[in-house]
Amino acid sequence: MEGDYEKVDLEKNAPPAVPHHHFRPHYYGGIVRQALFAIGIIMIIGMPVFVDKINFSGFFLLLVILAVNLFAGLTNPRQLQVILGDFIISLIGLVFFELIAFFYYAAFHTADLYFWFNQLLVVLFFVSLYFSVKTFRGMTTDHTTPEEEQQKKGIEKDL
């Protein structure tokens, strides 16, 4: 049975190494993942510190933190649904925490630690939103140059 298979020299016949970003030049999932992960950590740290100012149940907030972390972990260039989920979570988070900061400042006329905590989350959600939109746009439109298209065809032919 061993003689039935042709031995292949993998080094000789391997396709040329192509950087991952070559096929996904507009993929910014790494930045989105880092922003969402940082948001989750900041929320975990802030939850017990600002427990007296938060008007939501701890269980609900924990579910939100887990959802943010779940999408951070799932972010990858192959699943458009996850990129869309990153976009939705970032948009909702940005609006939600900015409204909290806005109404808190309007009610108490102070930019204390709780206000800046919420603004930090808003900035991180803003970064995540921007790069998830760029990634979604890049994955749903064709941005290849003629040179990239030729190189891509050459690589596929070698496979």
Secondary structure as GFF3:
##gff-version 3
##sequence-region A 1 159
A	DSSP	three_ten_helix	2	4	.	.	.	ID=ss1
A	DSSP	alpha_helix	10	13	.	.	.	ID=ss2
A	DSSP	alpha_helix	20	23	.	.	.	ID=ss3
A	DSSP	alpha_helix	29	49	.	.	.	ID=ss4
A	DSSP	alpha_helix	58	74	.	.	.	ID=ss5
A	DSSP	alpha_helix	80	108	.	.	.	ID=ss6
A	DSSP	alpha_helix	113	140	.	.	.	ID=ss7
A	DSSP	alpha_helix	146	158	.	.	.	ID=ss8
###
